[in-house]
Amino acid sequence: MISVENGMEVDGVWQVSYSTLEDLIAFTWQPVEGAAQYILWLANAEGALTALEPTAQTRLEIAASTCAEGVWTLYAGAVLADGSVAWGSAAFQLTQGGGMPGGGFPGGMPGGSFDLSGMLGSLGGMGGEMSGEMEQGFTVVPGEALTDSHASGTEDASLYGSLPLELAAEAETALTLDGIELDVTLADGGAFTASLDGDVLTLTPESGGGEWRIGGLALRTLRLSGVRELRLVVGGEAVALGTEAEFSGAAYGALRAAGYVSKDFVWQVTASATTVAVDGEEYEIGADGTLVPLGG
C-alpha cells in the first residue's frame, strides 16, 4: 500500500500541502514479501521519468522543490527473488500553504492507499541510474497503475543493480567486478589489488596510496552485490567503510533537491579522516550520517 504522509486522496490523486520548497514529502508503503529492494521512478504530468535511488526501506522522502508544480506520480517497484518486479504507484499534487487545490476535499476526507500488487516483468541493468524511457515496452501514464499482470522473471535471483563478485587477478587502477569498472580509485592514480573474505572486500595499494576515492554509486553496487564492508589500506593500516552507510541532514536534503544523485557523492578516505565531496565542495560526516560543510 502506497500512501502520502499528511496527505489526503481525492479522485485518485493525493493532495499535499507544504510550507517551503525545502519541506520533504514522505511516502510509505507496505513491505512486499520476498522483496530485496524497491526501485523508484518519478513522473511529471507529461510522463517524463526521473530515476530515484533504490532503497531497501519502505519510506521515501522527496523535497517539495522537486515536484512543486502539477500532478506527479511516484512508481515503486518491489524487486522479487525471481527477477520480476511488482509495481505500484501514487499520483500526488502539492500546494503551498494550508489549502488544497480545487478548494477542499469533495465528498469528505477519503482514506486512500495504492495496493502494490501490479506486476511487471524483470528489468535489467543499473536501473537506479537509468534516465529517459524505460525498457521492454513499458509505457507510463501518470496517475494510472502500470499493469495487473505478472510476467515471468529472468530466473536470475541476483539483486537488481548487483554484479558478480569476480575480482581481477592482477593489480588495477580502478576496481572491477566481473570486468565492469567501478568508481573506486586511488587519488594518485596508483594501482592496487583486491581480495575478498566473505562479505569484506580489502583493497591494498601496491605503493603509496594516501587517499581513496569511492563514488556513491559504486558503493551502492558493492552493497547490492553482497559486500558488507570495504577495508581500504592507507599508510599500512586498514580503514573500514561500511557499504550500508547513508547520508542525512539539511545539507544532504538540499543537495538531493538540487539534483545530485549517488554518483555525485564521492567518499574520500585517508588515514586521518573520511569526508565526502560533491561538485567541488567537501563535507564532514556526522555519527548519524549528517553531512556538515567543511569550514562551517
C-alpha positions as CSV (number, residue, x, y, z in Angstrom):
1,M,0.0,0.0,0.0
2,I,1.5,3.4,-1.0
3,S,0.3,6.5,0.8
4,V,1.5,10.0,1.2
5,E,2.1,11.2,4.8
6,N,0.0,14.2,5.8
7,G,-1.9,14.0,2.5
8,M,-5.4,13.0,1.5
9,E,-6.5,11.2,-1.6
10,V,-9.1,13.0,-3.8
11,D,-10.3,11.3,-7.0
12,G,-7.2,9.2,-7.1
13,V,-4.7,12.0,-6.6
14,W,-3.1,12.6,-3.2
15,Q,-3.3,16.3,-2.1
16,V,-0.4,17.5,0.0
17,S,0.3,21.0,1.3
18,Y,3.8,22.3,2.1
19,S,5.3,25.5,3.6
20,T,8.6,25.9,1.9
21,L,10.4,24.3,-1.0
22,E,12.8,22.7,1.5
23,D,10.0,20.7,3.0
24,L,10.1,16.9,2.5
25,I,7.2,15.0,1.1
26,A,7.1,11.5,2.6
27,F,5.7,8.3,1.0
28,T,5.3,5.0,2.7
29,W,4.2,1.5,1.5
30,Q,3.6,-1.9,3.0
31,P,6.5,-4.3,2.6
32,V,6.2,-6.9,-0.2
33,E,7.1,-10.4,0.9
34,G,10.3,-11.6,-0.7
35,A,11.3,-8.1,-2.0
36,A,15.1,-7.4,-1.6
37,Q,14.7,-3.7,-2.5
38,Y,12.4,-1.2,-4.2
39,I,13.2,0.7,-7.4
40,L,11.7,4.1,-7.7
41,W,10.7,6.4,-10.5
42,L,9.1,9.9,-10.5
43,A,7.0,11.0,-13.5
44,N,5.7,14.5,-14.2
45,A,2.4,15.4,-15.9
46,E,3.9,14.9,-19.3
47,G,5.2,11.4,-18.4
48,A,8.9,12.3,-18.3
49,L,10.6,9.9,-16.0
50,T,13.3,10.5,-13.4
51,A,15.0,7.6,-11.7
52,L,15.4,7.8,-7.9
53,E,17.8,5.9,-5.8
54,P,16.7,2.3,-5.0
55,T,16.0,1.6,-1.3
56,A,15.5,-1.4,1.0
57,Q,13.3,0.8,3.2
58,T,9.5,1.2,2.9
59,R,9.6,5.0,3.2
60,L,10.8,7.7,0.8
61,E,11.2,11.5,1.2
62,I,11.3,13.9,-1.8
63,A,11.9,17.6,-1.5
64,A,8.9,19.8,-2.4
65,S,11.1,21.7,-4.8
66,T,11.4,18.6,-6.9
67,C,7.7,18.3,-7.6
68,A,6.0,21.6,-6.7
69,E,4.2,22.2,-10.0
70,G,1.4,20.0,-11.4
71,V,0.4,16.4,-10.8
72,W,3.3,13.9,-10.3
73,T,3.3,10.1,-9.9
74,L,5.7,8.0,-7.8
75,Y,6.2,4.5,-9.1
76,A,7.7,1.9,-6.7
77,G,8.8,-1.5,-7.9
78,A,9.4,-4.4,-5.5
79,V,12.2,-6.5,-6.9
80,L,11.4,-10.1,-6.2
81,A,13.7,-13.1,-6.0
82,D,12.8,-14.4,-9.5
83,G,13.9,-11.2,-11.1
84,S,10.4,-9.9,-11.6
85,V,9.2,-6.5,-10.3
86,A,5.8,-5.8,-8.6
87,W,4.8,-2.3,-9.4
88,G,2.5,0.2,-7.6
89,S,2.0,4.0,-8.0
90,A,0.6,7.0,-6.2
91,A,-0.3,10.2,-8.0
92,F,0.0,13.4,-6.0
93,Q,-0.2,17.2,-6.2
94,L,1.4,19.8,-3.9
95,T,0.1,23.2,-2.9
96,Q,1.8,25.8,-0.9
97,G,0.1,26.9,2.4
98,G,-2.7,25.2,4.2
99,G,-5.3,24.9,1.4
100,M,-5.7,22.1,-1.2
101,P,-6.1,22.5,-5.0
102,G,-9.7,23.0,-6.0
103,G,-10.9,24.4,-2.7
104,G,-11.0,21.5,-0.3
105,F,-11.9,17.8,-0.4
106,P,-15.1,17.0,-2.3
107,G,-17.1,14.2,-0.7
108,G,-15.4,14.5,2.7
109,M,-12.0,13.1,3.7
110,P,-11.5,9.8,1.9
111,G,-8.9,7.4,3.1
112,G,-6.5,6.2,0.5
113,S,-3.8,3.9,-0.5
114,F,-2.5,2.0,-3.5
115,D,-2.0,-1.7,-3.4
116,L,1.5,-2.6,-4.6
117,S,0.2,-5.7,-6.4
118,G,0.5,-4.7,-10.1
119,M,3.2,-6.8,-11.8
120,L,5.7,-6.1,-14.5
121,G,8.4,-8.4,-15.9
122,S,12.0,-8.2,-14.9
123,L,14.2,-5.2,-15.7
124,G,17.9,-5.4,-16.4
125,G,21.0,-3.2,-15.9
126,M,21.7,-0.4,-13.4
127,G,18.1,0.8,-13.1
128,G,18.7,3.3,-10.3
129,E,20.8,5.4,-12.7
130,M,18.7,5.0,-15.8
131,S,17.2,8.0,-17.4
132,G,14.7,8.6,-20.2
133,E,12.4,5.9,-21.4
134,M,12.1,2.6,-19.6
135,E,12.9,-0.6,-21.5
136,Q,10.8,-3.6,-22.6
137,G,7.8,-1.6,-23.9
138,F,7.0,0.0,-20.5
139,T,4.6,2.9,-21.1
140,V,3.8,5.3,-18.2
141,V,0.5,7.1,-17.9
142,P,0.8,9.4,-14.8
143,G,-1.8,8.6,-12.2
144,E,-2.5,5.1,-13.6
145,A,-1.4,1.7,-12.3
146,L,1.2,0.1,-14.6
147,T,-0.3,-3.3,-15.0
148,D,-2.1,-6.0,-13.2
149,S,-0.4,-8.9,-14.9
150,H,2.7,-10.8,-13.7
151,A,5.3,-11.6,-16.3
152,S,7.8,-14.3,-15.5
153,G,11.3,-13.2,-14.4
154,T,14.7,-14.0,-15.8
155,E,15.3,-16.8,-13.3
156,D,18.3,-14.9,-12.2
157,A,17.9,-14.3,-8.4
158,S,20.7,-11.7,-8.3
159,L,19.7,-8.4,-6.7
160,Y,18.7,-5.7,-9.1
161,G,21.7,-3.5,-9.7
162,S,24.2,-6.1,-8.4
163,L,27.3,-7.6,-10.1
164,P,29.0,-11.0,-9.6
165,L,31.9,-10.7,-7.1
166,E,34.5,-11.7,-9.7
167,L,37.7,-9.7,-9.0
168,A,40.6,-9.0,-11.3
169,A,43.5,-11.4,-10.7
170,E,46.1,-8.6,-11.1
171,A,46.6,-5.1,-9.8
172,E,44.4,-2.4,-11.4
173,T,43.9,1.3,-11.1
174,A,40.0,1.1,-10.8
175,L,38.1,-1.6,-9.1
176,T,36.4,-4.0,-11.5
177,L,33.7,-6.6,-10.8
178,D,33.1,-9.2,-13.5
179,G,35.1,-7.0,-15.8
180,I,32.9,-3.9,-15.2
181,E,34.8,-0.8,-13.9
182,L,33.6,0.9,-10.8
183,D,34.4,4.4,-9.5
184,V,36.8,3.1,-6.8
185,T,40.3,4.5,-7.3
186,L,43.4,5.9,-5.5
187,A,43.7,9.7,-5.7
188,D,47.2,9.5,-7.1
189,G,46.0,7.0,-9.8
190,G,48.1,4.2,-8.4
191,A,47.5,0.5,-8.8
192,F,46.1,-1.7,-6.1
193,T,45.0,-5.3,-5.5
194,A,41.6,-6.5,-4.3
195,S,40.8,-9.5,-2.1
196,L,37.5,-10.8,-0.8
197,D,37.0,-12.6,2.5
198,G,33.3,-13.4,2.9
199,D,31.5,-10.1,2.6
200,V,34.6,-8.0,3.3
201,L,36.5,-6.5,0.4
202,T,40.0,-5.4,1.1
203,L,41.9,-3.0,-1.3
204,T,45.6,-2.7,-0.9
205,P,47.8,-0.2,-2.9
206,E,51.0,-1.6,-4.5
207,S,52.8,1.6,-3.3
208,G,51.9,5.0,-1.9
209,G,48.2,5.4,-1.9
210,G,47.4,8.0,0.7
211,E,43.8,8.6,-0.3
212,W,41.0,6.5,-1.7
213,R,38.1,7.9,-3.7
214,I,34.8,5.9,-3.9
215,G,31.8,7.1,-5.8
216,G,28.4,6.7,-4.1
217,L,27.0,4.6,-7.0
218,A,30.0,2.2,-6.7
219,L,29.5,1.8,-3.0
220,R,25.8,1.0,-3.6
221,T,26.7,-1.5,-6.3
222,L,29.1,-3.2,-3.9
223,R,26.3,-3.4,-1.2
224,L,23.8,-4.9,-3.7
225,S,26.5,-7.4,-4.8
226,G,27.0,-8.7,-1.3
227,V,29.9,-6.6,0.1
228,R,29.2,-5.5,3.6
229,E,32.4,-3.7,4.3
230,L,35.3,-2.1,2.4
231,R,38.7,-2.2,4.0
232,L,40.9,0.4,2.4
233,V,44.6,0.2,3.3
234,V,46.3,3.5,3.8
235,G,49.6,4.0,5.4
236,G,49.8,0.3,6.3
237,E,46.5,0.4,8.2
238,A,43.1,-0.6,7.0
239,V,40.2,1.9,7.3
240,A,36.8,0.3,7.3
241,L,33.9,1.8,5.3
242,G,30.5,0.1,5.6
243,T,28.6,-0.2,2.3
244,E,25.3,0.4,4.2
245,A,26.3,4.0,5.0
246,E,23.6,6.6,4.3
247,F,23.5,10.4,4.5
248,S,21.0,12.6,6.2
249,G,20.5,16.2,7.3
250,A,19.6,19.5,5.8
251,A,22.7,19.8,3.7
252,Y,22.1,16.4,2.2
253,G,18.5,17.2,1.5
254,A,19.4,20.4,-0.3
255,L,22.0,18.6,-2.5
256,R,19.4,15.9,-3.5
257,A,16.8,18.6,-4.1
258,A,19.4,20.3,-6.4
259,G,19.5,17.1,-8.5
260,Y,22.7,15.4,-7.2
261,V,22.5,11.6,-7.3
262,S,24.5,8.7,-5.9
263,K,27.4,9.0,-8.4
264,D,27.9,12.7,-7.5
265,F,28.7,11.9,-3.8
266,V,32.4,10.9,-3.7
267,W,33.9,9.4,-0.5
268,Q,37.4,10.5,0.3
269,V,39.2,8.2,2.7
270,T,42.6,8.9,4.3
271,A,44.3,7.5,7.4
272,S,43.1,10.5,9.4
273,A,39.6,11.4,8.0
274,T,36.7,10.3,5.9
275,T,34.9,13.1,4.0
276,V,32.5,13.4,1.1
277,A,32.9,15.7,-1.9
278,V,30.0,16.9,-4.1
279,D,30.7,19.2,-7.0
280,G,33.9,20.5,-5.5
281,E,32.5,21.1,-2.0
282,E,33.6,18.9,0.9
283,Y,31.6,17.7,3.8
284,E,32.3,16.0,7.1
285,I,30.1,13.1,8.1
286,G,28.4,13.1,11.5
287,A,27.8,9.9,13.5
288,D,24.3,9.7,12.3
289,G,25.3,10.3,8.6
290,T,24.6,14.1,8.7
291,L,26.6,16.0,6.1
292,V,28.3,19.1,7.5
293,P,30.1,21.5,5.2
294,L,33.8,21.7,6.0
295,G,34.7,25.1,7.4
296,G,31.2,25.8,8.6
